[in-house]
Amino acid sequence: MGKVILTVQYDVKEAKRNDYLTAVERLKSHYATNQFVSYSVYEQRGKQNSFAEIFMAHSEVAYKKFEESDDQIADSLTAQLQDFVESKTKYTTFIETK
């Protein structure tokens, strides 16, 4: 089975940038121990405050377990991020080709 990547893309309010970055650091620390996915955040080159969260699972089984997990801490931190977002959030899932 191939890897699965979930991207979550959005723009952050300029005035909330520092709060957003602080919340992202808490999410990174939280996901550092997650057995199903790795987590990272990127800012688009040339477009300040445009971010993408990247979740990578080593298999479709791991991704499904990640989706089904009851992680209230991650849910709470992710909800905080929504307070900083000023644009529509775009979700995209990719599955590795064979």
C-alpha positions in Angstrom: 0.0 0.0 0.0 1.2 3.5 -0.8 1.6 6.5 1.4 -1.2 9.0 1.9 -0.8 12.8 2.1 -3.4 15.1 3.4 -2.9 18.9 2.8 -4.8 21.6 4.5 -4.3 25.0 2.9 -5.5 28.5 4.0 -4.4 32.1 4.6 -3.9 33.5 8.0 -5.0 36.9 9.2 -1.9 39.2 9.4 -2.8 40.4 12.9 -3.0 36.7 14.1 0.2 35.4 12.5 2.2 35.1 15.8 -0.8 33.5 17.6 -1.1 31.1 14.7 2.6 30.2 14.7 2.4 29.5 18.5 -0.5 27.2 18.0 1.2 25.4 15.2 4.2 24.7 17.4 1.9 23.1 20.0 0.4 21.0 17.2 3.9 19.9 16.0 4.9 18.9 19.5 1.6 17.0 19.9 1.9 15.1 16.6 5.6 14.3 17.1 4.5 11.2 19.0 1.7 10.2 16.7 2.3 6.7 15.4 0.1 7.1 12.3 1.2 10.3 10.6 4.0 12.8 10.5 3.0 16.5 10.6 4.6 19.6 9.2 3.6 23.1 8.2 4.8 25.2 5.3 4.4 28.8 4.2 4.0 29.5 0.5 7.0 31.2 -1.0 6.2 34.7 -2.2 2.8 34.8 -0.4 3.2 35.6 3.2 0.6 34.2 5.6 -0.5 31.4 3.1 0.1 28.1 4.9 -0.2 24.4 4.2 -0.4 21.7 6.9 0.9 18.4 5.6 0.0 15.1 7.2 1.8 12.0 5.8 0.8 8.5 6.6 3.1 5.6 5.6 0.1 3.5 4.4 -3.7 3.7 3.7 -4.2 1.6 6.9 -2.3 4.1 9.0 -4.2 7.0 7.4 -7.5 5.4 8.2 -6.5 4.8 11.8 -5.4 8.4 12.0 -8.8 9.6 10.7 -10.7 7.3 13.1 -8.6 8.2 16.2 -10.2 10.1 19.0 -7.6 12.8 19.6 -9.3 15.5 21.7 -6.0 17.5 22.1 -5.4 17.7 18.4 -9.1 18.5 17.8 -8.9 21.4 20.3 -5.6 22.8 18.9 -7.0 22.5 15.3 -10.1 24.4 16.3 -7.9 27.2 17.7 -6.2 27.5 14.3 -9.6 28.2 12.6 -9.8 31.4 14.7 -6.7 32.7 12.8 -7.8 31.7 9.2 -9.2 34.5 7.0 -9.9 32.5 3.8 -11.6 29.3 2.7 -9.8 26.1 3.8 -8.9 23.7 1.1 -8.4 20.0 1.9 -6.7 17.6 -0.5 -5.8 14.0 -0.1 -3.1 12.3 -2.2 -2.4 8.5 -2.5 1.0 7.4 -3.7 1.0 5.7 -7.1 2.5 2.3 -7.6 
